[in-house]
Amino acid sequence: MWEYFKEEEFACRHCEKNLISHSFVSVLDNLRSDFGKPLIVTSGYRCPEHNNNVSSTGLDGPHTTGLAVDFGVSREDAYDLLGLAYEYKFTGIGVNQKGSARFIHLDVIEGLGRPTIWSY
């Protein structure tokens, strides 16, 4: 279906349910091609219960929509990925580049005061 990703990479880590948007993953696949390096999915779809347990966004955060992903990325790669994220017009970009759990959050959710960028 996609060149760089498998659907199971986006399943909820809690219950294995997977409501990730296929069109969203197609955009991510194109992003990965342009990036030219592997992108490791650290979080894709999250069921509401799991999202409530791991995120301050509660039962209905971005990951529960199937339109959000976190990629494990650090240092120079984060800089390059952020540049591409702007070009691809992701509506939500979150950056965590401290500690051992470095990642970039990307989503395509409309409304909610979007587009926006934040740090964790």
C-alpha positions in Angstrom: 0.0 0.0 0.0 2.8 2.4 0.9 6.5 2.3 0.1 7.9 3.2 3.5 5.3 2.4 6.1 3.2 -0.6 7.2 -0.3 -0.1 8.6 0.5 -1.9 11.8 3.1 0.8 12.7 0.3 3.2 13.4 -1.8 0.9 15.7 -2.7 1.9 19.3 0.0 0.6 21.7 -2.7 -0.1 24.2 -5.3 -2.1 22.4 -3.9 -2.5 18.8 -7.0 -0.8 17.3 -6.0 1.2 14.3 -8.1 4.0 12.8 -5.2 5.8 11.1 -6.3 7.6 8.0 -4.9 6.0 4.9 -4.8 9.3 3.0 -2.8 10.8 6.0 -0.3 7.9 5.8 0.0 8.5 2.0 1.1 12.1 2.8 3.6 10.7 5.4 4.9 8.3 2.8 5.6 11.2 0.4 7.2 13.1 3.3 9.5 10.1 4.1 10.5 10.0 0.4 11.5 13.6 0.4 13.2 13.3 3.8 15.4 10.6 2.5 15.9 8.9 5.8 13.9 6.4 7.9 11.1 7.8 10.1 10.3 5.7 13.1 6.7 5.9 14.3 6.6 6.2 18.0 2.9 7.0 18.2 0.2 6.8 15.6 -3.5 6.2 16.3 -4.4 6.1 20.0 -7.7 4.9 21.4 -9.3 7.5 23.7 -8.4 5.5 26.9 -4.7 5.2 25.9 -4.6 8.9 24.9 -6.1 9.9 28.2 -3.4 7.9 30.0 -0.4 9.3 28.1 -1.4 12.8 27.0 -2.8 15.9 28.6 -5.2 16.1 25.6 -7.5 13.6 27.3 -10.0 11.4 25.6 -10.2 13.3 22.3 -6.7 14.5 21.5 -5.2 14.7 18.0 -4.0 11.0 18.0 -7.6 9.8 18.6 -8.5 11.3 15.2 -6.2 9.0 13.1 -4.7 12.2 11.7 -1.6 12.5 13.9 1.7 10.9 14.3 4.9 11.2 16.4 8.2 10.3 14.8 11.3 9.6 16.8 13.8 12.2 15.5 16.7 14.1 17.0 19.2 16.9 16.3 20.0 17.7 12.7 17.2 15.4 11.5 14.7 17.3 13.5 15.7 20.5 11.8 15.4 19.0 8.3 12.1 17.3 9.1 10.6 20.6 10.5 11.5 22.3 7.2 9.6 19.7 5.2 6.7 19.8 7.7 6.2 23.5 6.9 6.4 22.8 3.1 3.8 20.0 3.5 1.5 22.4 5.5 0.9 20.2 8.5 -1.6 22.1 10.7 -0.1 20.9 14.0 3.6 20.6 14.7 4.9 19.6 18.1 8.6 19.5 19.0 10.3 17.6 21.8 14.1 17.7 21.5 15.2 17.3 25.1 15.9 14.2 27.1 15.9 10.7 25.7 12.4 10.7 24.2 13.0 13.1 21.3 10.2 13.3 18.7 8.3 15.5 16.3 4.5 15.4 16.3 2.7 16.1 13.0 -1.0 16.3 12.3 -3.5 17.6 9.7 -6.4 18.5 12.0 -8.5 21.6 11.0 -9.8 24.2 13.3 -8.7 24.5 16.9 -6.8 27.7 16.1 -4.7 25.9 13.6 -2.1 26.0 12.1 0.1 26.0 15.2 3.4 24.8 16.5 4.4 24.0 20.1 7.1 22.5 22.2 6.8 19.9 25.0 
